[in-house]
Amino acid sequence: MPKVRFQQVDVFTTAPFRGNPVAVVLDARGLDDQAMQRIASWTNLSETTFVLPANATGADYRVRIFTPRQELPFAGHPSIGTAHAMIDAGLAVPRAGALAMACAAGVLPLRVDGEGAARRIFVRAPTARFADPDLTQIVALSKALRVTVNQHPAPRNVTVGPTWTVVDLEDEARVRGLRPDFARLAELTHEHDSVGVAVFGRSPDPALPWVVRCFAPADGIPEDPVTGSGQAAVAAFLSANGLLPAGDVAYAASQGREVGRDGVVAVRVGADGGIEVGGHSVTCIDGMFHW
């Protein structure tokens, strides 16, 4: 029976079981698409990654990213968790604090800051693309989220690999108090070609000025605990709507308390519009996969 090393890594946390777990298959050679999807469905995590030899110039390795139902071109916490696992397993060695990962969205740079338990890993998200605001979404989102959605700034689809419908709910209390209609949310995301809905609001806590929640029920993930690509989409939305200061900006966002986690995502928006998301990671499981 074939065996391969496997890790389960909790991302965007320094404490086990408080972030967002990703399953990492450290050598996926010999697995076809169907086997990868079957394993991802079995782990039943928001994402499972499969590491393969690099297939692009400048990349240290290649990653394929699967939800329980489909493959994604990019996702933030799987990219960070995979880099963490590869470094800990001795399968990737940062050069001057840098790695590069090939995925379906291209070759993306990773920045490694610190060592050991203090280490944070950042991934640069694909360049954001914006759909025009669709005012018909506002009524549908209000019904699905069971809260009034403002027209200014209007919700929009933001693509950073996956496409998120980003919604400004103004303040922390409205975000944390949401009780969405997941069936309606699933229908809405199908109709508007997004992987899910990312909502955000402002917090009075200067250390965590933004609160984010991400819902992807059509993908079998009613609420994702802590979401790198969703956070990147929110950052792009904030920047595009003039809701961040000009120039290089760094902030931290809270996500996951509503599902029993307490994730912290470090976000950096460059003057050039480039977006990095990052944070700490903790290995919770280190073992072998058998199939």
Secondary structure, DSSP 8 states (H G I E B T S, - for coil): --EEEEEEEEES-SSTTSSEEEEEES--TT--HHHHHHHHHHHTSS-EEEEE---STT-SEEEEEE-SS-EES--HHHHHHHHHHHHHTTS---BTTEEEEEETTEEEEEEEESSGGG-EEEEE----EE----THHHHHHHHHHTS---SSS--EEEESSSEEEEEEEEEHHHHHT----HHHHHHHHHHTT-SEEEEEEE-S-TTS-EEEEEEEGGGTEEEESS-HHHHHHHHHHHHHTT-S-SS-EEEEEEE-GGGT--EEEEEEE-TTS-EEEEE-EEEEEEEEEE-
